[in-house]
């Protein structure tokens, strides 16, 4: 009998984060949940990453309510989230008490699997989150942020996996955020971990499709013993996104491996998001094909769009190529950190500063903190001259200890500040929302009663959600306020077209 390969579906989180700037509204995901729940996935990634930020910043949607809704609609599925270790879902370190409360609330609201990573692969920044997840009886997945550099070898990744297993992680994830995981490397790392840590250690592989080689990498990972792969339904895949779920299923035919996913359910999920995706054209990534230059620059797709925006704001949109060359130099000066949130934004922004103003003439405060150890320990030595500049600018010394050890308990002050805001309901969930993004949360609390926005609907009143029988395209409604999709047969061939209203 073929060996079962488990699949984690990404369409409800990282797929639209990578392709549509995390703008997909909850109401556009709800209709697919029944089929997702019965398709046979090992887990469904639906929360964490940038979704929490996007919910309150752009969609006027309570992220905790989103989680509770997913839990209700997918009772048979393991719900999975991406957690940035000591950063939780924000961009700074939180003291351990806040980490405990966040994990407790995520677990009690329905989360099952916590994929925990640190941007620098600093185990010290992962440890407390793992302990909090295990205390709640949930699945703690220790994560290796995959990258390449003179310092990153198969042995260093295997050693990190060994430390994560010793920490008590229930599984190990190799997280390749920029599609850098070549086929042979995928085989070597998975085989190395299985050999060192034992065949019983569960290994998950997360990779993007941007460089065009990683579907082969997934196959090689399977051959080396990987247990679960991340994919996205085909209508929300490829480009800077992920490999298609259906392609992986088809690839395994007659190989001795199978996913046992329900193909009919996959087809319905695919058709649903094929209809939804065109509504978010304004937020689609400009990367639609293959970008092998990423092997040199190591710049994730989301980071490219961020740098483009920064340069255009300064009237220097034509200098992107210079920034691509500068990013690897800045990364080396900083000790070769993996480029993943928040280190990717920090390194990318400093590269932009260097190109526009001269090398290290201006340092961002975040880059200074990265150089000084306030985000954790970088894999390699930091350039001493740049380190001295950072120390002079920040007016504080470098540190060697775990950054969170310098933090004092902050829950009471967060609670006081949050509950003083108009619209805050006083729950721990609201206080945690405030803790993640204080300024954004204040605006969200005040406007929450207006209800969620849908940026993919109703062009006459941008962003307003259309709900109920009176909504756009609702049964019995004469108004057509959003694109309508038709299947048109021409010369014997079927074509899918989307028709948008004209004012």
C-alpha positions as CSV (number, residue, x, y, z in Angstrom):
1,X,0.0,0.0,0.0
2,X,1.4,3.5,-0.9
3,X,2.8,5.5,2.0
4,X,0.6,8.4,3.2
5,X,2.0,11.9,2.7
6,X,0.1,14.5,4.7
7,X,-0.8,17.9,3.3
8,X,-1.2,21.3,5.0
9,X,-3.5,23.6,3.0
10,X,-2.4,27.2,2.9
11,X,-5.3,28.9,1.0
12,X,-6.8,30.5,4.1
13,X,-3.6,32.2,5.2
14,X,-0.2,32.2,3.4
15,X,-1.6,31.7,-0.1
16,X,-3.5,35.0,-0.1
17,X,-0.9,36.7,2.0
18,X,1.7,35.9,-0.7
19,X,-0.5,36.7,-3.7
20,X,-3.1,39.2,-2.6
21,X,-1.3,41.1,0.2
22,X,-3.4,39.4,2.9
23,X,-6.5,41.4,1.8
24,X,-9.0,38.5,1.4
25,X,-12.1,39.1,3.4
26,X,-13.5,36.4,5.7
27,X,-16.8,36.3,3.8
28,X,-14.9,35.2,0.7
29,X,-13.3,32.3,2.6
30,X,-16.4,31.0,4.5
31,X,-18.1,29.3,1.5
32,X,-15.0,27.0,1.0
33,X,-14.7,25.9,4.6
34,X,-17.0,22.9,4.4
35,X,-15.1,21.4,1.5
36,X,-11.7,22.2,3.1
37,X,-12.9,20.5,6.3
38,X,-13.7,17.3,4.5
39,X,-10.9,17.2,1.9
40,X,-8.6,15.2,4.2
41,X,-5.8,17.7,5.0
42,X,-3.5,17.0,8.0
43,X,-4.0,20.6,9.0
44,X,-5.4,23.9,7.6
45,X,-3.3,27.0,8.1
46,X,-5.7,29.9,8.6
47,X,-4.3,32.3,11.2
48,X,-1.1,34.1,12.3
49,X,1.5,35.6,10.0
50,X,0.3,38.9,8.7
51,X,-3.4,38.0,8.9
52,X,-3.8,39.5,12.4
53,X,-2.3,42.8,11.3
54,X,-4.3,42.9,8.0
55,X,-7.6,42.1,9.8
56,X,-7.5,45.2,12.0
57,X,-5.5,47.5,9.7
58,X,-7.4,47.0,6.4
59,X,-10.5,44.8,6.9
60,X,-12.0,46.2,10.1
61,X,-12.3,42.6,11.2
62,X,-11.7,41.1,14.6
63,X,-8.9,38.4,14.1
64,X,-10.1,36.5,17.2
65,X,-13.6,36.3,15.7
66,X,-12.0,35.0,12.5
67,X,-10.4,32.2,14.5
68,X,-13.6,31.3,16.3
69,X,-15.4,31.3,13.0
70,X,-12.9,28.9,11.4
71,X,-13.1,26.7,14.4
72,X,-16.9,26.5,14.1
73,X,-16.9,25.9,10.3
74,X,-14.1,23.3,10.3
75,X,-14.8,21.1,13.3
76,X,-12.9,18.1,11.9
77,X,-9.7,19.9,11.0
78,X,-6.5,20.8,12.8
79,X,-6.3,24.6,12.6
80,X,-2.7,25.8,12.3
81,X,-1.1,29.2,12.8
82,X,2.3,30.8,12.2
83,X,3.8,32.4,15.4
84,X,6.9,34.5,15.4
85,X,8.3,33.1,18.7
86,X,9.0,35.9,21.2
87,X,7.6,38.4,18.7
88,X,4.2,36.6,18.7
89,X,2.4,38.4,15.8
90,X,4.0,41.8,16.2
91,X,7.4,43.2,15.3
92,X,9.0,43.5,18.8
93,X,9.8,41.0,21.6
94,X,7.2,40.5,24.3
95,X,7.9,39.5,27.9
96,X,7.1,35.9,28.8
97,X,3.8,36.7,30.6
98,X,2.4,38.2,27.4
99,X,3.6,35.2,25.4
100,X,1.8,32.9,27.8
101,X,-1.5,34.8,27.7
102,X,-1.4,35.0,23.9
103,X,-0.9,31.3,23.5
104,X,-3.5,30.5,26.1
105,X,-6.1,32.6,24.3
106,X,-5.2,31.3,20.8
107,X,-5.6,27.7,22.1
108,X,-8.9,28.4,23.9
109,X,-10.3,30.1,20.8
110,X,-9.6,27.0,18.7
111,X,-6.0,26.8,17.5
112,X,-4.4,23.3,17.4
113,X,-1.0,23.6,15.7
114,X,1.4,26.4,16.5
115,X,4.3,26.7,13.9
116,X,6.9,28.6,15.9
117,X,9.9,30.3,14.3
118,X,12.4,32.9,15.0
119,X,13.8,35.2,12.2
120,X,17.4,34.5,13.4
121,X,16.9,30.8,14.2
122,X,17.8,31.8,17.8
123,X,16.4,28.9,19.9
124,X,16.2,31.2,22.9
125,X,13.5,33.1,21.2
126,X,11.4,30.0,20.5
127,X,11.7,28.2,23.8
128,X,9.1,29.9,25.9
129,X,6.4,29.8,23.1
130,X,7.0,26.0,22.8
131,X,6.6,25.6,26.5
132,X,3.3,27.6,26.5
133,X,1.9,25.5,23.6
134,X,2.7,22.3,25.3
135,X,1.2,23.5,28.6
136,X,-2.0,24.0,26.7
137,X,-1.9,20.4,25.3
138,X,-1.5,21.7,21.7
139,X,0.9,20.7,18.9
140,X,4.2,22.7,19.1
141,X,6.0,22.7,15.8
142,X,9.6,23.9,16.0
143,X,10.6,25.7,12.9
144,X,13.9,26.1,11.0
145,X,14.0,29.3,8.8
146,X,15.8,27.9,5.8
147,X,18.3,30.1,4.0
148,X,21.7,29.8,2.3
149,X,25.0,31.4,3.2
150,X,28.6,30.3,3.9
151,X,27.4,29.6,7.4
152,X,24.3,27.7,6.7
153,X,25.0,24.0,6.0
154,X,23.1,20.7,6.2
155,X,24.9,20.1,9.5
156,X,23.8,23.4,11.0
157,X,20.1,22.7,10.1
158,X,20.3,19.2,11.5
159,X,21.9,20.5,14.7
160,X,19.0,23.0,15.1
161,X,16.5,20.3,14.5
162,X,18.1,18.2,17.3
163,X,17.9,21.2,19.7
164,X,14.2,21.7,18.8
165,X,13.5,18.0,19.5
166,X,15.2,18.3,22.8
167,X,13.0,21.4,23.5
168,X,10.0,19.1,23.3
169,X,8.7,20.1,19.9
170,X,6.0,17.7,18.5
171,X,7.3,18.1,14.9
172,X,9.9,20.0,12.9
173,X,9.2,22.3,10.0
174,X,11.7,23.4,7.4
175,X,10.4,26.8,6.4
176,X,11.6,28.1,3.1
177,X,10.1,31.5,2.7
178,X,12.0,32.6,-0.5
179,X,11.9,29.3,-2.5
180,X,15.6,28.7,-2.0
181,X,15.3,25.0,-1.1
182,X,16.9,23.2,-4.0
183,X,16.0,19.5,-4.6
184,X,19.3,18.0,-3.3
185,X,19.3,20.3,-0.3
186,X,15.8,19.2,0.6
187,X,16.8,15.6,0.4
188,X,20.0,16.1,2.4
189,X,18.4,18.1,5.2
190,X,15.4,15.8,5.7
191,X,17.6,12.7,5.6
192,X,20.1,14.3,8.0
193,X,17.4,15.1,10.5
194,X,15.8,11.6,10.3
195,X,19.2,10.0,10.7
196,X,20.2,12.2,13.7
197,X,16.9,12.5,15.5
198,X,15.2,9.2,14.5
199,X,12.7,8.1,11.9
200,X,9.9,8.9,14.4
201,X,10.6,12.6,14.2
202,X,7.8,14.2,12.2
203,X,9.1,16.6,9.5
204,X,7.0,19.2,7.6
205,X,8.2,21.2,4.6
206,X,7.0,24.7,3.8
207,X,8.3,26.3,0.6
208,X,7.3,28.8,-2.0
209,X,7.2,28.5,-5.8
210,X,8.9,31.7,-6.8
211,X,12.1,30.1,-8.2
212,X,10.4,27.4,-10.1
213,X,12.3,24.4,-8.7
214,X,10.6,23.6,-5.4
215,X,7.9,21.1,-6.6
216,X,10.9,18.9,-7.4
217,X,12.3,19.8,-3.9
218,X,9.1,18.5,-2.4
219,X,9.4,15.2,-4.2
220,X,13.0,14.8,-3.0
221,X,11.9,15.7,0.5
222,X,9.3,12.9,0.4
223,X,11.9,10.4,-0.8
224,X,14.1,11.4,2.2
225,X,11.3,10.8,4.6
226,X,9.3,14.0,5.0
227,X,5.9,13.4,6.5
228,X,3.9,16.5,5.6
229,X,4.1,19.1,2.8
230,X,2.5,22.6,2.6
231,X,0.6,23.4,-0.6
232,X,-2.0,25.8,-1.8
233,X,-5.1,25.1,-3.9
234,X,-4.1,25.8,-7.5
235,X,-6.3,28.9,-8.0
236,X,-4.3,30.5,-5.2
237,X,-0.8,29.2,-6.0
238,X,2.5,29.8,-7.9
239,X,4.3,33.1,-8.4
240,X,5.5,34.3,-5.0
241,X,3.0,31.9,-3.5
242,X,3.2,28.1,-3.2
243,X,3.1,24.9,-5.2
244,X,-0.4,23.7,-6.2
245,X,-2.1,21.1,-4.1
246,X,-3.6,19.3,-7.1
247,X,-0.2,19.2,-8.8
248,X,1.4,17.5,-5.8
249,X,-1.5,14.9,-5.7
250,X,-1.0,14.2,-9.4
251,X,2.8,14.0,-9.1
252,X,2.6,11.2,-6.6
253,X,0.6,8.8,-8.9
254,X,2.5,5.5,-9.3
255,X,5.4,6.6,-7.0
256,X,4.6,4.6,-3.9
257,X,3.2,7.6,-2.1
258,X,-0.2,9.2,-2.0
259,X,-2.1,12.0,-0.2
260,X,-5.6,10.4,-0.1
261,X,-7.2,13.8,-0.5
262,X,-10.7,14.1,-1.8
263,X,-10.3,15.2,-5.4
264,X,-13.9,16.3,-5.8
265,X,-13.5,18.5,-2.7
266,X,-10.3,20.0,-4.1
267,X,-12.1,20.7,-7.4
268,X,-14.8,22.7,-5.6
269,X,-12.3,24.6,-3.5
270,X,-10.3,25.4,-6.6
271,X,-13.4,26.7,-8.4
272,X,-14.4,28.9,-5.5
273,X,-11.1,30.7,-5.2
274,X,-10.9,31.0,-9.0
275,X,-14.1,33.0,-8.9
276,X,-12.9,35.1,-5.9
277,X,-9.3,35.9,-6.9
278,X,-10.0,38.3,-9.7
279,X,-11.9,40.6,-7.3
280,X,-8.6,41.4,-5.6
281,X,-6.7,42.4,-8.8
282,X,-5.6,45.7,-7.2
283,X,-3.6,43.7,-4.6
284,X,-2.1,41.0,-6.7
285,X,1.7,40.6,-6.8
286,X,3.5,41.7,-9.9
287,X,5.5,38.4,-9.8
288,X,3.5,36.0,-12.0
289,X,6.3,33.8,-13.4
290,X,9.6,32.5,-12.2
291,X,12.3,34.6,-10.5
292,X,15.6,32.6,-10.3
293,X,17.5,35.8,-9.4
294,X,16.2,35.2,-5.9
295,X,18.9,32.5,-5.5
296,X,21.4,35.3,-5.5
297,X,19.6,38.2,-3.7
298,X,17.6,35.8,-1.4
299,X,14.8,38.5,-1.4
300,X,11.3,37.0,-0.7
301,X,8.5,38.2,-2.9
302,X,6.8,40.3,-0.2
303,X,10.1,42.0,0.5
304,X,10.6,43.0,-3.1
305,X,7.2,44.8,-3.2
306,X,8.0,46.6,0.0
307,X,11.3,47.9,-1.3
308,X,9.7,48.9,-4.6
309,X,7.2,51.0,-2.6
310,X,9.9,52.6,-0.5
311,X,11.9,53.6,-3.6
312,X,8.9,55.0,-5.5
313,X,8.0,57.1,-2.5
314,X,11.5,58.7,-2.7
315,X,11.3,59.1,-6.5
316,X,13.9,56.5,-7.0
317,X,11.9,53.6,-8.5
318,X,14.6,53.1,-11.1
319,X,17.2,52.1,-8.5
320,X,15.7,48.8,-7.5
321,X,18.6,46.8,-9.1
322,X,21.1,48.7,-6.9
323,X,19.1,47.6,-3.9
324,X,19.1,44.0,-5.0
325,X,22.9,44.2,-5.1
326,X,23.1,45.9,-1.7
327,X,20.8,43.5,0.2
328,X,23.3,40.6,0.3
329,X,26.0,43.0,1.4
330,X,23.9,44.3,4.3
331,X,22.9,40.8,5.2
332,X,26.6,39.7,5.4
333,X,27.5,42.8,7.6
334,X,24.6,41.8,10.0
335,X,25.9,38.2,10.4
336,X,23.9,36.5,7.7
337,X,20.4,36.5,9.2
338,X,17.7,34.5,7.3
339,X,15.5,37.0,5.5
340,X,12.1,36.5,7.0
341,X,9.8,38.8,9.1
342,X,11.0,40.9,10.7
343,X,14.7,40.6,9.6
344,X,13.8,40.8,5.9
345,X,12.1,44.2,6.4
346,X,15.0,45.4,8.6
347,X,17.7,44.4,6.1
348,X,15.7,45.5,3.1
349,X,15.0,49.0,4.5
350,X,18.7,49.4,5.4
351,X,19.7,48.5,1.9
352,X,17.4,51.1,0.6
353,X,18.9,53.7,3.0
354,X,22.4,52.7,1.8
355,X,21.5,53.2,-1.8
356,X,19.8,56.5,-1.4
357,X,22.0,58.1,1.2
358,X,25.3,56.3,1.1
359,X,26.4,53.2,2.9
360,X,25.5,53.4,6.6
361,X,25.2,57.2,6.6
362,X,21.8,56.6,8.2
363,X,20.9,53.5,10.2
364,X,17.3,52.6,11.0
365,X,16.7,52.1,14.7
366,X,15.6,48.5,13.9
367,X,18.9,47.8,12.1
368,X,20.8,49.2,15.0
369,X,19.0,46.8,17.3
370,X,19.6,43.9,15.0
371,X,23.3,44.7,15.0
372,X,23.4,45.1,18.8
373,X,21.7,41.8,19.6
374,X,18.3,43.1,20.7
375,X,16.5,40.7,18.2
376,X,18.7,37.8,19.2
377,X,21.9,36.1,18.2
378,X,22.7,36.3,14.4
379,X,24.3,33.2,12.8
380,X,27.6,34.9,12.1
381,X,29.9,37.7,13.3
382,X,28.6,41.2,12.7
383,X,30.9,43.7,10.9
384,X,32.7,45.6,13.7
385,X,32.7,49.0,12.0
386,X,28.9,48.8,11.4
387,X,28.4,47.5,14.9
388,X,30.3,50.6,16.3
389,X,28.1,52.9,14.2
390,X,25.0,51.2,15.6
391,X,26.2,51.5,19.2
392,X,26.9,55.2,18.7
393,X,23.5,55.9,17.2
394,X,21.5,53.8,19.6
395,X,23.3,55.0,22.7
396,X,23.2,51.5,24.2
397,X,25.6,48.6,24.4
398,X,25.5,45.3,22.5
399,X,23.9,42.4,24.5
400,X,24.5,38.7,24.6
401,X,21.6,37.5,26.6
402,X,18.1,36.5,25.4
403,X,16.4,39.9,24.6
404,X,13.2,39.0,26.5
405,X,15.3,38.7,29.7
406,X,15.7,42.4,29.7
407,X,11.9,43.0,29.6
408,X,9.8,43.6,32.7
409,X,6.2,42.4,33.2
410,X,4.0,44.5,31.0
411,X,0.5,43.0,31.1
412,X,-1.0,45.4,33.7
413,X,0.2,48.4,31.7
414,X,-1.1,47.0,28.5
415,X,-4.5,46.2,30.1
416,X,-4.8,49.7,31.5
417,X,-3.9,51.3,28.2
418,X,-6.1,49.1,26.1
419,X,-9.3,49.3,28.3
420,X,-9.0,53.1,28.3
421,X,-9.6,53.1,24.5
422,X,-13.1,53.8,23.1
423,X,-14.5,50.5,21.7
424,X,-12.3,48.2,23.7
425,X,-14.5,45.4,25.2
426,X,-12.1,44.7,28.1
427,X,-11.4,41.1,27.1
428,X,-7.9,39.6,27.2
429,X,-8.3,39.1,23.4
430,X,-8.7,42.9,23.0
431,X,-5.8,43.6,25.2
432,X,-3.6,41.2,23.2
433,X,-4.8,42.9,20.0
434,X,-3.6,46.2,21.5
435,X,-0.3,44.7,22.5
436,X,0.4,43.5,19.0
437,X,-0.4,46.8,17.2
438,X,-1.2,49.6,19.7
439,X,-1.9,52.4,17.2
440,X,-3.7,50.3,14.7
441,X,-5.8,48.6,17.4
442,X,-7.0,52.0,18.7
443,X,-8.5,52.9,15.4
444,X,-9.9,49.4,15.0
445,X,-11.7,49.4,18.4
446,X,-13.3,52.7,17.5
447,X,-14.6,51.5,14.1
448,X,-15.2,47.8,14.9
449,X,-19.0,48.3,15.3
450,X,-19.2,49.4,11.6
451,X,-18.5,45.8,10.6
452,X,-16.0,44.0,8.4
453,X,-14.8,45.5,5.1
454,X,-14.4,43.6,1.8
455,X,-11.8,45.2,-0.4
456,X,-12.8,42.8,-3.2
457,X,-16.4,44.0,-3.6
458,X,-18.7,46.9,-4.2
459,X,-16.5,49.3,-6.3
460,X,-19.0,52.2,-5.8
461,X,-18.2,52.3,-2.1
462,X,-14.6,50.9,-1.9
463,X,-14.0,48.5,0.9
464,X,-17.6,48.2,2.2
465,X,-18.8,44.7,2.7
466,X,-22.0,43.6,1.0
467,X,-24.0,41.4,3.3
468,X,-27.3,39.6,3.3
469,X,-30.0,39.5,0.7
470,X,-29.6,43.1,-0.1
471,X,-25.9,42.6,-0.9
472,X,-24.3,42.8,-4.3
473,X,-25.3,39.9,-6.6
474,X,-27.6,38.5,-3.9
475,X,-30.6,36.5,-5.0
476,X,-33.4,38.8,-6.1
477,X,-31.1,41.8,-6.3
478,X,-31.0,43.8,-9.5
479,X,-27.7,45.5,-8.6
480,X,-24.5,44.1,-9.8
481,X,-21.7,45.7,-7.8
482,X,-18.9,43.2,-8.2
483,X,-17.3,41.1,-10.9
484,X,-19.5,38.3,-12.2
485,X,-17.8,35.2,-13.6
486,X,-19.2,33.3,-16.6
487,X,-18.1,30.2,-18.5
488,X,-18.2,31.0,-22.2
489,X,-17.8,28.4,-25.0
490,X,-16.2,29.7,-28.1
491,X,-15.2,27.6,-31.1
492,X,-15.7,24.5,-29.0
493,X,-13.4,25.6,-26.2
494,X,-14.5,26.8,-22.8
495,X,-13.3,30.1,-21.4
496,X,-13.8,31.6,-18.0
497,X,-14.4,35.4,-18.1
498,X,-15.0,37.9,-15.3
499,X,-17.3,40.9,-16.1
500,X,-17.0,44.0,-14.0
501,X,-19.6,46.7,-13.7
502,X,-19.1,50.1,-15.3
503,X,-20.2,53.3,-13.5
